Amino acid sequence: MNEEFRKTAPAPLAPIPFRIPAPFETSLANGLKIIIFEDKRFPLVSFRLAFRIGKIYEAENQTGLSSAVASMLNEGTLNYTSKELAEKIERLGASIGASSGSDNSMVSASVLSFYSAEIIDLMAEMILKPTFPESELNLYKENLIEGLKFQRSQASFLVDEQVSRIIFGEHPYHKTSPKIKDVENISREKLISLHKRNYIPNIATLIIVGDVERKSLLKQIEEKFGGWQKGSFEEKQFPSLPERSKRTLTIVDRKGSAQANIVLANPAINRTHPDYFAVLMMNQILGAGASSRLFMNLREEKSYTYGAYSSFDMRRLAGAFEASSEVRTAVTGESLHEFFYELDRIRDETVSEDELQDAKNYLTGVFPLRAETQEGLTNLLVSQQLNDLPEDYLQTYRDNVNAVTNEDVNRVANKYVMPEKLAIVIVGDAEEVLPQVREYAENIEIFDTEGNLQDISNYGKIMEEPKINISGAWELTLNFQGQKIPVKLKAEQTETTFAGTLETMFGNGKIENGKVSGNEFSGTAVTEMQGQSLELGIAGTIENDTIEGAIDAPMLPIPLEFTGKKIS
């Protein structure tokens, strides 16, 4: 049989015409903007009531207050308790909730079109008549504090915290999360004050998409929101982002981690910048998906990671470029080398016509799919409104993508990807990572997982004389989701190193280059899971015949703590 046809990819199909009509727009006398897009394909309606004010408008001593107000809107109103609201929403088969981001706050809802009037009633109740009951607020604060404690165990949070601090500086975009003391300072009086100040109609847009009858819908909106009083709002002037003049390296020390979370970042463009489409195209080629250069290099060719990506975080006022991956600790330095190779290549070499066309085919092909679902179309309209995009943005999207040239890609790569000014942030075992990466920057900082700056001279020292002997068999007990999981460790120590095996529920791994210093030990066990190489990091301390520490693996959200004893 002739198999030659398998060597050539089939030609792409002709593009399907994408026509989306302009939505209906109007405003109430109080300034509330209304966008209605009638979509009769499904008996559903999606609602978004968006406010052009978010966390960046919080005072320095009010971090977390915007999110608290949004979260508490459905926890009690003048006419309903939290339980009554939840039951009413459940009976309608609806969803309704609120959130606050950096630039905007939003109430979102969706329901069968038959119940759209009831949802507008409930949204008006939540927006205009919240009571912020003390009992619900206390529960919210307790849960949030527990969540804050947990998030510091997440490498993704730790890396984002440092990247935001470095890239955004004094700009309020640097805020990633409140501190526990911020949560403790939240009061009902502060919620009422912020709600009165921020939730005003003259900075709000109500977007409705779905199976609606416009005339009756507008009448109901006027009845429910027409009496909403305007408020006073002034745009703030925020500090500029820090100017970067050189490359820096920041490590968050997560002892015993089996992997390193890497992010390389520099300031970039905001969402309305004229270079948006050229940047979108460049990033698609560099690291936006599974066929991108970074992914094909670090995963497919080098097998350093399950994935490597790049992205542009484009907000209303500023933005950042990021390239990121989670790699095995042992290949952190080699992974950085490949990152810089690809970042230099996208700047120095003109992308091929094939790469450019593939990226265009993907971006122009996937865009209509986002508008196929009602939620997808709603989100596109929300983004258009909140980011002040042109009225014909959706209609001209594919034309703008197709207009990008090779020269445009090269130009924006050189402008917004800055290898010599990057902030390199790595979350991992600093003792293991630092020797591999210190050549990449002269300016190096190390933090602990609580965000405290550490003395770098305490890292990379000559190993201390061991005060323990890990040789023998150890019976460990892991705490895993409330269960006690048995693990066996067998080791043979030679001066400051040890080798051995680790038997876990993830498989049996071999340790070859474990380290012993003072009363501490650490090592990496290499095993296989579903045909893939898997590294399990183990670190801890020993006192007499008792042992304690933690085991870490890439699929674990947090290291699993263990205790144990020597059995032979």
LUMKEVEX-768034 format. One line per 3 residues: number of its first residue (from 1); their letters; for each residue z, y, x negated of N, C-alpha, C. Coordinates in steps of 0.2 Angstrom, whole numbers. Layout:
% residues N
NUM	a	Z:Y:X:Z:Y:X:Z:Y:X  ...
//
This chain:
% residues 568
1	mne	0:-6:-4:0:0:0:0:6:-4  -4:11:-3:-4:17:-6:2:22:-5  6:23:-10:12:27:-9:11:34:-12
4	efr	5:36:-14:4:43:-17:7:48:-13  6:47:-6:8:53:-2:15:55:-2  20:50:-5:27:51:-5:28:56:-11
7	kta	24:57:-15:25:61:-21:24:69:-19  21:70:-14:20:77:-12:23:79:-5  27:84:-5:30:86:1:25:89:6
10	pap	26:87:12:22:89:17:22:97:18  16:100:20:15:107:21:20:109:26  23:115:26:27:118:31:23:119:38
13	lap	26:118:43:23:120:50:22:127:50  17:129:55:17:136:56:23:139:59  25:145:57:31:148:60:31:149:67
16	ipf	36:147:71:37:148:78:38:155:79  34:158:84:36:165:86:43:166:88  46:171:86:53:173:88:53:180:91
19	rip	54:180:97:54:186:101:61:187:105  65:192:103:71:193:106:71:200:109  71:200:116:71:207:119:77:211:117
22	apf	76:218:117:82:222:116:87:222:122  93:222:120:99:221:125:99:228:129  103:228:135:104:234:139:110:237:135
25	ets	110:244:135:115:247:132:117:253:136  124:254:137:126:260:141:133:262:138  137:267:141:143:269:139:147:271:145
28	lan	154:270:145:158:273:150:160:280:148  163:284:152:164:291:151:170:291:145  174:286:145:179:286:139:177:284:132
31	glk	170:283:132:167:281:125:166:274:124  169:269:129:168:262:128:160:261:128  157:258:123:150:256:122:150:249:125
34	iii	144:248:129:143:241:132:136:239:131  136:233:128:130:229:127:129:223:131  124:223:135:123:217:139:116:213:138
37	fed	117:207:136:111:203:135:111:197:140  106:198:145:106:193:150:102:187:147  105:181:147:103:175:145:104:169:150
40	krf	99:168:154:100:163:160:99:156:158  98:154:151:97:147:150:102:143:151  109:145:151:115:141:152:119:145:156
43	plv	123:141:160:128:145:165:134:147:161  134:150:156:139:152:152:139:160:150  145:162:148:145:169:146:150:170:140
46	sfr	148:174:135:152:175:130:153:183:129  160:184:128:162:191:128:165:193:121  163:199:118:167:201:112:168:209:114
49	laf	175:210:113:177:217:113:179:219:106  175:223:103:176:224:96:178:231:94  183:232:90:186:239:88:184:240:81
52	rig	182:246:79:180:248:73:186:250:69  191:246:69:197:247:65:200:241:63  202:240:57:205:234:55:211:235:50
55	kiy	212:230:45:217:230:41:217:235:36  211:238:34:211:243:29:214:249:31  215:250:38:219:256:41:226:255:41
58	eae	229:250:39:236:249:39:239:253:33  245:256:35:249:259:30:251:255:25  253:257:19:255:253:13:261:248:15
61	nqt	266:251:20:272:247:22:270:243:28  264:242:30:262:239:37:258:233:36  257:230:30:253:225:29:254:219:34
64	gls	249:216:37:250:211:42:251:213:49  252:220:50:254:222:57:247:222:61  241:223:59:235:222:63:234:215:65
67	sav	235:210:61:235:203:63:240:201:68  246:204:67:252:203:72:250:205:79  247:212:79:245:214:86:240:210:89
70	asm	235:208:85:230:204:88:232:197:91  236:194:87:239:187:88:244:188:94  247:193:96:252:194:101:249:196:108
73	lne	243:198:108:240:201:114:240:196:120  239:189:118:240:184:124:246:181:124  252:184:121:258:181:121:263:184:127
76	gtl	260:188:131:264:191:137:261:198:138  260:199:145:257:205:147:262:208:153  260:213:156:264:216:161:265:211:167
79	nyt	259:208:169:259:203:174:260:196:173  259:194:167:259:187:165:264:185:159  267:180:159:271:178:153:266:174:148
82	ske	268:172:142:263:169:138:261:162:141  266:159:144:264:152:147:259:153:153  261:158:157:256:159:163:249:161:161
85	lae	249:165:155:242:167:153:238:160:151  242:156:147:239:150:144:237:145:150  241:145:155:239:140:160:233:143:164
88	kie	233:150:165:227:153:169:221:152:165  221:153:158:215:152:154:213:144:154  217:140:154:216:133:154:213:131:161
91	rlg	215:133:166:212:132:173:205:134:174  203:139:170:197:142:170:192:138:166  195:134:161:191:130:156:188:135:151
94	asi	192:140:150:189:146:146:193:146:139  190:150:135:194:151:128:194:159:128  200:161:125:201:168:124:206:169:118
97	gas	204:174:114:209:175:108:207:181:105  211:183:100:210:190:97:211:189:89  208:193:85:209:193:78:208:199:75
100	sgs	210:200:69:209:207:65:207:205:58  201:208:56:199:207:49:199:214:46  196:214:40:197:220:36:194:226:39
103	dns	188:226:42:185:232:45:186:232:52  187:227:56:187:227:63:192:222:66  194:224:73:198:219:76:194:217:83
106	mvs	195:211:85:191:209:91:195:204:95  193:205:102:195:200:107:189:196:109  189:189:109:183:185:110:185:180:116
109	asv	180:179:120:181:175:126:174:171:127  175:165:130:169:162:133:171:158:139  166:157:144:168:154:150:162:153:154
112	lsf	162:148:159:157:147:164:156:153:167  149:155:169:147:161:172:151:162:179  152:157:182:156:157:189:162:161:188
115	ysa	166:160:182:172:163:181:172:170:177  166:173:176:166:178:172:170:184:174  171:185:181:175:191:183:182:190:181
118	eii	185:183:182:192:182:180:193:183:173  188:182:168:189:183:161:189:190:160  185:194:163:186:202:162:193:204:164
121	dlm	195:202:170:202:203:172:207:202:167  207:196:164:212:194:159:211:198:152  205:199:150:204:203:144:207:210:145
124	aem	206:213:151:209:220:153:216:220:153  219:214:156:226:213:156:229:213:148  226:209:144:228:209:137:227:215:133
127	ilk	222:219:134:220:225:130:225:231:133  225:231:139:228:237:142:236:236:144  238:230:144:245:229:147:249:224:143
130	ptf	248:224:136:252:219:132:260:221:132  264:217:132:271:218:131:275:216:125  272:212:121:274:210:114:282:208:115
133	pes	283:203:119:290:201:120:293:198:113  300:200:113:304:199:107:304:191:105  305:187:110:305:180:109:299:177:106
136	eln	293:179:108:287:177:106:285:180:99  287:186:98:287:189:91:291:186:86  297:184:88:301:180:83:298:173:81
139	lyk	295:170:86:292:164:85:286:165:80  282:170:82:276:171:78:278:173:70  283:176:69:285:178:62:288:172:59
142	enl	291:168:62:294:161:59:288:157:57  283:156:61:277:152:60:273:155:54  272:162:54:269:165:49:272:164:42
145	ieg	278:165:42:282:164:35:281:157:33  281:152:37:280:145:35:273:145:32  268:148:36:261:147:33:260:151:27
148	lkf	264:156:26:263:160:19:266:156:13  271:152:15:274:148:10:269:142:8  266:139:13:261:134:12:254:137:8
151	qrs	252:143:10:246:145:7:246:146:0  252:147:-3:253:148:-10:252:141:-14  252:136:-10:250:129:-13:243:128:-13
154	qas	239:132:-10:231:131:-10:228:135:-15  224:131:-19:220:134:-25:215:140:-22  212:138:-16:207:143:-14:211:150:-12
157	flv	217:150:-10:220:156:-9:222:160:-15  224:156:-20:227:159:-26:221:162:-30  215:159:-30:209:162:-33:207:168:-29
160	deq	207:168:-23:205:174:-19:209:179:-20  216:178:-20:221:183:-21:219:187:-28  218:184:-33:217:187:-40:210:190:-40
163	vsr	205:187:-37:198:190:-37:199:197:-33  202:197:-27:202:203:-23:206:209:-27  212:207:-30:215:212:-34:211:215:-40
166	iif	207:211:-43:204:213:-49:198:217:-47  194:215:-42:188:218:-40:189:224:-36  194:224:-31:194:230:-27:200:235:-29
169	geh	204:233:-33:209:238:-36:213:241:-31  213:247:-30:217:251:-26:214:252:-19  208:250:-18:205:250:-11:208:244:-7
172	pyh	210:246:-1:213:241:4:210:235:5  204:234:3:200:227:3:204:222:-2  208:225:-6:212:220:-11:217:216:-7
175	kts	219:218:-1:224:214:3:221:208:5  225:202:3:222:196:6:227:193:11  234:195:10:239:192:14:245:196:14
178	pki	249:196:19:256:200:19:261:196:15  266:199:12:271:196:9:277:194:14  281:190:12:286:188:17:290:194:19
181	kdv	292:198:15:296:204:17:292:209:22  285:209:21:281:212:26:282:209:33  282:203:33:282:199:40:289:201:43
184	eni	294:201:39:301:202:41:302:209:44  298:214:41:298:221:43:294:222:50  291:217:52:287:218:59:292:219:64
187	sre	291:224:69:295:224:74:291:226:81  294:225:86:291:226:93:289:233:93  293:238:91:291:245:91:285:246:87
190	kli	284:243:81:278:245:77:272:242:80  273:236:83:267:233:87:264:238:92  269:240:96:267:245:102:264:251:99
193	slh	267:254:94:264:260:91:257:259:88  256:253:84:249:252:82:244:250:87  246:247:92:242:245:98:239:251:101
196	krn	244:256:102:242:262:106:237:266:101  238:266:95:234:270:90:227:267:89  227:260:89:221:257:87:216:254:93
199	yip	219:252:98:216:249:104:214:255:109  208:258:107:206:264:111:199:263:112  196:266:118:189:264:120:184:268:116
202	nia	186:273:113:180:277:109:179:274:103  182:269:100:180:265:94:178:258:96  177:257:102:176:250:105:169:248:107
205	tli	167:242:107:161:240:109:162:233:113  160:233:119:160:227:123:153:224:124  153:218:121:146:214:120:147:208:125
208	ivg	142:207:129:142:202:134:135:199:134  135:192:133:129:188:132:130:182:137  125:181:141:125:175:146:122:176:152
211	dve	124:172:157:121:172:164:125:176:168  123:183:168:127:188:172:122:192:176  125:195:181:121:200:185:123:207:183
214	rks	119:210:180:121:217:177:124:222:181  122:223:187:124:228:192:131:227:194  133:221:196:140:219:198:144:219:192
217	llk	142:217:186:146:216:180:148:223:178  143:228:178:145:235:176:150:238:181  149:237:187:154:239:192:161:237:190
220	qie	162:230:189:168:227:187:171:230:181  167:231:176:169:234:169:172:241:171  168:245:175:170:252:176:177:252:180
223	ekf	178:247:184:185:246:188:190:245:183  189:240:179:195:238:174:196:242:168  190:245:166:191:249:159:190:256:160
226	ggw	188:259:166:186:266:167:192:270:166  198:268:167:204:272:167:207:272:160  204:268:156:207:267:149:206:274:145
229	qkg	212:277:143:212:283:140:209:283:133  205:289:131:203:290:124:209:291:120  208:289:113:213:291:108:210:295:102
232	sfe	214:296:98:212:300:92:211:295:86  205:296:83:203:292:77:200:296:72  202:295:66:199:299:60:197:294:55
235	ekq	191:294:52:189:290:47:193:292:40  195:287:37:199:288:31:195:288:25  197:291:19:194:291:13:198:286:9
238	fps	194:281:6:197:276:2:196:276:-5  200:274:-10:199:274:-17:192:270:-18  189:272:-24:183:269:-26:185:262:-30
241	lpe	180:258:-30:182:251:-34:182:253:-41  186:249:-45:187:250:-52:180:249:-55  179:253:-60:173:252:-65:175:247:-70
244	rsk	170:242:-70:171:237:-75:167:238:-81  170:237:-87:166:239:-93:166:232:-98  170:227:-96:169:221:-100:171:215:-96
247	rtl	170:209:-99:172:203:-96:180:202:-96  183:199:-91:190:197:-91:191:190:-89  196:187:-91:198:180:-89:205:180:-86
250	tiv	206:178:-80:212:177:-77:213:170:-75  219:167:-77:221:160:-76:227:160:-71  227:156:-66:233:155:-62:235:148:-64
253	drk	241:147:-67:243:141:-69:246:137:-64  242:131:-62:244:126:-57:245:120:-61  251:119:-63:252:113:-68:251:106:-65
256	gsa	248:102:-69:246:95:-67:240:95:-63  236:101:-62:231:100:-57:225:96:-60  222:92:-56:216:88:-58:210:91:-58
259	qan	210:97:-55:203:101:-55:205:108:-57  200:112:-58:200:119:-59:195:123:-54  198:127:-51:194:131:-46:192:138:-50
262	ivl	185:138:-50:182:144:-54:179:149:-50  180:155:-51:176:160:-47:174:166:-53  168:167:-53:165:173:-57:163:178:-52
265	anp	166:185:-53:165:190:-48:163:197:-51  160:201:-48:159:208:-50:157:212:-44  159:218:-44:157:222:-38:150:222:-36
268	ain	148:223:-30:141:223:-28:140:228:-22  136:226:-17:134:231:-12:137:230:-5  137:235:-1:140:234:6:134:232:10
271	rth	136:231:17:132:227:21:125:231:23  126:238:23:120:242:25:116:244:19  117:241:13:113:244:7:105:242:8
274	pdy	101:246:6:94:245:6:91:238:3  95:236:-2:93:230:-6:96:224:-3  98:224:3:101:218:7:96:212:7
277	fav	90:213:9:86:207:9:83:205:3  83:209:-2:81:206:-9:87:202:-12  93:205:-11:99:201:-13:100:195:-9
280	lmm	99:195:-3:99:189:1:94:183:-2  88:185:-4:83:181:-7:85:178:-13  88:183:-18:90:181:-24:96:176:-24
283	nqi	100:177:-20:106:173:-19:104:166:-16  99:166:-12:97:159:-9:94:155:-15  91:158:-19:88:154:-25:94:152:-30
286	lga	98:157:-31:103:156:-36:109:151:-34  111:152:-28:117:147:-26:119:147:-19  115:148:-15:117:148:-7:117:141:-4
289	gas	114:136:-7:114:130:-4:113:124:-8  111:118:-6:111:112:-9:105:111:-14  100:116:-13:94:115:-17:94:121:-22
292	srl	99:125:-22:99:131:-27:100:129:-34  99:134:-38:100:132:-45:107:130:-48  112:134:-45:119:132:-47:120:125:-45
295	fmn	119:123:-39:120:117:-36:117:111:-40  110:112:-41:106:107:-44:109:106:-52  111:111:-55:113:111:-62:120:107:-62
298	lre	125:110:-59:132:108:-60:134:102:-57  130:100:-51:132:94:-47:127:89:-49  120:90:-48:115:85:-48:114:83:-55
301	eks	113:88:-60:112:86:-67:118:84:-71  123:88:-70:129:88:-75:135:83:-71  135:83:-65:140:79:-61:147:82:-63
304	yty	148:88:-64:154:92:-65:158:93:-58  155:93:-53:158:95:-47:154:92:-40  157:93:-35:154:91:-28:149:97:-26
307	gay	150:103:-29:146:108:-26:147:114:-30  142:119:-31:143:125:-35:138:130:-31  141:136:-30:138:141:-25:139:148:-28
310	ssf	135:152:-25:135:159:-26:135:163:-19  138:169:-19:138:172:-12:139:180:-13  137:184:-8:139:191:-8:143:192:-2
313	dmr	149:195:-4:154:197:1:153:204:3  148:205:8:146:212:10:150:215:16  155:219:15:158:222:20:156:229:22
316	rla	159:233:26:156:239:28:156:244:23  161:244:19:162:250:14:160:248:6  161:241:5:160:239:-2:158:231:-2
319	gaf	157:229:-8:155:221:-8:156:219:-15  156:212:-15:157:209:-22:152:203:-22  150:201:-28:146:195:-30:151:190:-32
322	eas	150:184:-30:154:178:-33:150:172:-34  152:169:-39:149:162:-41:155:157:-41  155:151:-38:161:148:-38:160:140:-38
325	sev	165:136:-40:165:129:-40:172:126:-41  173:120:-39:179:117:-41:177:111:-45  179:111:-51:177:106:-56:183:102:-59
328	rta	181:96:-62:186:92:-65:189:96:-71  195:96:-72:199:100:-77:196:99:-84  194:93:-86:191:92:-92:185:95:-94
331	vtg	181:97:-89:174:100:-90:174:108:-88  180:111:-88:180:118:-86:176:122:-90  177:121:-97:173:125:-102:165:124:-101
334	esl	164:118:-101:157:116:-100:154:119:-94  157:119:-88:155:122:-82:154:129:-83  158:133:-86:157:140:-87:151:141:-91
337	hef	150:137:-96:143:137:-100:137:137:-95  137:132:-91:132:132:-86:131:137:-81  137:140:-79:137:146:-75:133:152:-78
340	fye	135:153:-84:132:159:-88:125:157:-89  123:151:-91:116:149:-92:112:151:-85  114:149:-80:110:151:-73:111:158:-72
343	ldr	116:162:-73:116:169:-72:112:173:-76  111:171:-82:107:174:-87:99:172:-85  98:166:-83:91:164:-81:89:168:-75
346	ird	93:169:-70:90:173:-64:89:180:-66  92:182:-71:91:189:-73:85:190:-78  84:185:-82:79:186:-87:72:183:-86
349	etv	72:178:-81:66:175:-80:63:177:-73  57:178:-72:54:179:-65:54:172:-61  57:172:-55:57:166:-51:50:164:-50
352	sed	49:158:-49:42:155:-47:40:156:-40  34:156:-39:31:157:-32:34:152:-28  34:146:-30:37:140:-26:44:141:-24
355	elq	48:143:-29:55:145:-27:56:150:-22  52:156:-23:52:161:-18:50:159:-11  45:155:-11:42:153:-4:47:149:-1
358	dak	50:144:-5:55:139:-2:60:143:1  63:148:-2:68:152:0:66:156:6  60:159:6:58:163:12:57:158:18
361	nyl	55:152:17:54:147:22:61:145:25  66:144:21:72:143:24:75:148:28  75:154:25:78:160:28:75:162:35
364	tgv	68:162:35:65:164:41:65:158:46  66:152:44:66:146:48:73:145:51  78:147:48:85:146:50:87:151:55
367	fpl	84:157:54:87:163:58:86:162:65  80:160:68:80:159:75:84:154:78  86:149:73:91:144:76:98:147:77
370	rae	99:152:73:106:155:75:106:158:81  100:160:84:100:163:91:99:158:96  98:152:95:97:147:100:103:146:104
373	tqe	109:146:101:115:145:105:118:152:107  121:152:113:124:158:115:129:161:110  133:157:108:138:160:103:135:163:97
376	glt	129:159:94:126:162:89:122:169:90  119:169:96:116:176:98:121:181:98  127:179:101:132:184:102:135:187:95
379	nll	136:182:91:138:184:84:133:189:80  126:187:81:121:191:78:122:199:81  123:199:88:123:206:91:129:209:89
382	vsq	135:206:88:141:209:86:140:212:79  137:207:74:136:210:67:132:216:67  126:216:71:122:222:71:126:228:73
385	qln	130:227:78:134:233:81:139:236:76  143:231:73:149:233:69:146:235:62  141:233:60:138:235:53:133:241:54
388	dlp	132:244:60:128:249:60:120:247:58  118:242:60:111:239:58:106:242:62  100:243:60:95:246:64:94:243:71
391	edy	92:246:76:91:244:83:86:238:83  81:238:78:76:232:78:78:227:73  84:227:71:86:222:65:84:215:67
394	lqt	86:213:72:84:206:74:77:204:75  73:209:77:66:208:79:62:209:72  65:212:67:61:213:61:64:209:55
397	yrd	69:205:56:72:201:51:67:197:47  63:193:50:59:189:46:53:193:43  51:198:45:46:203:42:50:205:35
400	nvn	56:207:36:59:210:30:60:204:25  62:198:27:63:193:22:56:192:18  51:191:22:44:190:19:41:195:15
403	avt	44:201:15:42:207:11:45:207:4  50:203:3:53:202:-4:48:199:-9  48:202:-15:44:200:-20:48:197:-26
406	ned	44:194:-30:47:191:-37:51:197:-40  47:202:-41:50:208:-44:56:211:-41  56:211:-34:63:213:-31:68:208:-33
409	vnr	67:202:-33:72:197:-35:75:198:-42  70:199:-46:72:201:-53:76:207:-54  74:212:-50:77:219:-51:84:218:-48
412	van	86:215:-42:92:215:-40:97:210:-43  94:205:-46:98:201:-51:101:205:-57  97:209:-60:99:213:-65:104:218:-63
415	kyv	103:220:-57:107:226:-55:114:224:-52  115:218:-49:121:216:-46:124:209:-48  121:206:-53:124:200:-57:125:203:-64
418	mpe	132:203:-66:133:207:-72:137:202:-77  134:197:-80:137:193:-84:142:196:-89  141:201:-92:145:204:-97:151:208:-94
421	kla	151:209:-88:157:213:-84:160:208:-79  159:202:-79:162:198:-74:169:197:-75  173:196:-69:180:194:-69:179:187:-68
424	ivi	182:183:-73:182:176:-72:189:174:-70  190:170:-64:196:168:-62:196:161:-61  202:158:-64:202:150:-64:209:148:-61
427	vgd	209:144:-57:216:141:-54:216:134:-57  221:132:-61:221:126:-64:227:125:-69  227:120:-72:232:119:-77:231:123:-84
430	aee	235:128:-85:233:133:-90:233:130:-97  237:125:-98:238:122:-105:231:118:-106  228:115:-101:222:111:-102:216:116:-101
433	vlp	216:121:-97:210:126:-96:209:131:-102  215:134:-104:214:139:-109:211:138:-115  212:132:-119:208:131:-125:200:130:-123
436	qvr	198:128:-117:191:127:-116:188:134:-114  191:139:-112:188:145:-109:190:151:-113  194:151:-118:197:158:-121:191:161:-124
439	eya	186:158:-126:180:161:-130:176:166:-125  177:165:-119:173:169:-114:175:176:-113  181:178:-115:184:185:-114:189:186:-119
442	eni	190:192:-121:195:195:-126:201:196:-121  200:199:-116:206:201:-111:207:195:-107  213:192:-108:215:186:-104:222:187:-101
445	eif	223:185:-95:230:186:-92:231:179:-89  237:177:-88:239:171:-85:245:172:-80  244:170:-74:249:171:-69:252:164:-66
448	dte	258:164:-63:260:158:-60:258:158:-53  259:153:-49:257:153:-42:260:158:-37  265:161:-40:269:166:-36:266:173:-37
451	gnl	261:173:-42:258:180:-43:261:184:-49  266:180:-52:269:184:-58:266:183:-64  265:188:-68:261:188:-75:266:184:-80
454	qdi	262:180:-83:266:176:-88:264:178:-95  269:176:-100:268:178:-107:263:173:-110  257:175:-112:252:171:-114:253:167:-120
457	sny	258:170:-124:260:167:-130:264:160:-129  266:159:-123:269:153:-121:265:147:-120  258:149:-120:253:143:-119:249:142:-125
460	gki	247:135:-126:243:133:-131:247:132:-138  254:132:-137:258:130:-143:257:123:-145  259:122:-151:260:115:-154:265:111:-149
463	mee	263:105:-148:267:101:-144:274:101:-146  280:101:-142:286:100:-144:288:93:-146  293:92:-150:295:85:-151:297:82:-145
466	pki	295:76:-143:297:73:-137:304:71:-137  307:73:-131:314:71:-130:315:65:-125  309:63:-123:309:57:-118:304:52:-121
469	nis	305:46:-118:300:40:-119:298:38:-113  291:39:-111:288:37:-105:286:30:-105  287:26:-111:284:19:-111:288:15:-106
472	gaw	284:11:-103:287:6:-98:284:6:-91  287:3:-86:284:3:-79:289:7:-75  286:11:-71:289:16:-67:287:15:-59
475	elt	292:15:-55:291:14:-48:292:21:-45  286:24:-42:286:31:-39:286:31:-32  288:36:-28:288:36:-21:285:43:-20
478	lnf	279:43:-17:275:50:-15:277:52:-8  278:58:-7:279:61:0:272:63:2  270:59:7:263:61:10:263:61:17
481	qgq	263:67:20:263:69:27:269:65:31  275:66:28:281:63:30:282:55:29  277:52:26:277:45:24:279:44:17
484	kip	282:39:15:284:37:8:279:32:6  275:34:1:269:30:-2:271:28:-9  271:21:-10:273:18:-17:267:19:-22
487	vkl	269:21:-28:264:22:-33:267:19:-39  263:16:-44:266:13:-50:263:16:-56  267:17:-61:265:20:-67:267:16:-73
490	kae	262:14:-77:263:10:-83:261:14:-89  265:15:-94:263:19:-99:266:16:-106  262:18:-111:264:17:-118:263:23:-122
493	qte	269:25:-125:269:32:-128:269:31:-136  265:35:-139:264:35:-146:265:43:-148  271:44:-151:273:51:-153:272:56:-147
496	ttf	267:60:-147:266:66:-142:261:64:-137  258:58:-137:253:56:-132:255:49:-129  252:48:-123:253:41:-120:247:39:-117
499	agt	246:33:-116:241:30:-112:244:25:-107  240:23:-102:243:19:-97:238:18:-90  241:16:-85:238:15:-79:242:18:-73
502	let	238:21:-68:242:23:-62:239:20:-56  243:16:-52:241:13:-46:243:17:-40  238:19:-36:239:23:-30:235:21:-24
505	mfg	236:24:-19:232:23:-13:225:25:-14  224:29:-18:217:32:-20:213:27:-24  217:22:-27:214:18:-32:218:17:-38
508	ngk	216:13:-43:219:12:-49:216:16:-55  219:20:-58:216:24:-63:219:23:-70  215:24:-75:217:23:-82:218:30:-85
511	ien	224:30:-88:226:36:-92:225:35:-99  221:39:-103:220:38:-110:223:44:-114  223:50:-112:225:55:-116:231:59:-113
514	gkv	236:56:-111:242:59:-108:246:63:-114  250:68:-112:254:72:-117:261:72:-115  265:72:-120:272:72:-119:275:78:-124
517	sgn	279:82:-121:281:88:-124:288:90:-121  294:89:-126:300:90:-123:302:85:-118  304:87:-112:306:82:-107:300:82:-102
520	efs	294:85:-103:289:85:-99:283:80:-101  279:78:-96:273:74:-97:268:76:-93  261:75:-95:256:76:-90:250:72:-92
523	gta	246:70:-88:240:66:-90:235:66:-84  229:63:-85:224:62:-80:222:55:-80  222:52:-74:220:45:-72:213:45:-69
526	vte	208:42:-72:201:42:-70:200:35:-66  198:36:-60:197:30:-56:190:31:-52  188:27:-47:182:27:-43:184:27:-36
529	mqg	180:31:-32:181:31:-25:174:31:-22  172:26:-18:166:26:-15:160:28:-20  161:25:-26:155:25:-31:156:32:-35
532	qsl	160:36:-33:161:42:-37:167:42:-41  166:45:-47:172:46:-52:177:51:-49  183:49:-49:189:53:-46:194:54:-52
535	elg	197:60:-53:202:61:-57:208:63:-53  214:59:-55:220:61:-52:225:64:-58  227:70:-57:232:73:-61:239:71:-60
538	iag	243:69:-65:250:68:-64:254:72:-69  259:75:-67:263:79:-72:270:79:-69  275:79:-74:282:79:-71:287:79:-77
541	tie	293:77:-75:299:77:-80:302:71:-80  306:69:-85:310:63:-85:317:64:-88  322:62:-85:328:62:-87:332:55:-86
544	ndt	333:52:-92:336:46:-93:331:41:-90  332:37:-84:328:33:-81:325:35:-74  326:42:-73:323:44:-67:317:49:-69
547	ieg	312:50:-64:306:53:-65:305:57:-59  302:63:-60:300:67:-54:294:71:-56  290:73:-51:284:77:-53:279:78:-47
550	aid	272:78:-48:267:78:-43:261:75:-45  257:73:-40:250:70:-42:245:74:-38  240:76:-41:235:80:-38:228:77:-39
553	apm	224:78:-33:217:75:-33:213:80:-30  206:81:-31:202:85:-28:202:85:-20  203:80:-17:203:80:-10:210:82:-6
556	lpi	215:83:-11:221:84:-8:222:92:-7  224:94:-1:225:101:0:231:104:-5  236:100:-6:241:102:-11:243:96:-15
559	ple	246:97:-21:249:91:-25:254:88:-21  254:81:-22:259:77:-18:265:76:-23  271:78:-21:277:77:-25:280:70:-25
562	ftg	283:68:-31:285:61:-31:292:61:-34  296:56:-33:302:54:-37:302:47:-39  305:45:-43:305:38:-45:310:36:-50
565	kki	309:29:-52:314:27:-57:310:21:-62  313:20:-68:310:15:-72:313:8:-70  308:4:-70:310:-3:-68:309:-8:-73
568	s	306:-6:-79:306:-11:-85:304:-7:-91
//
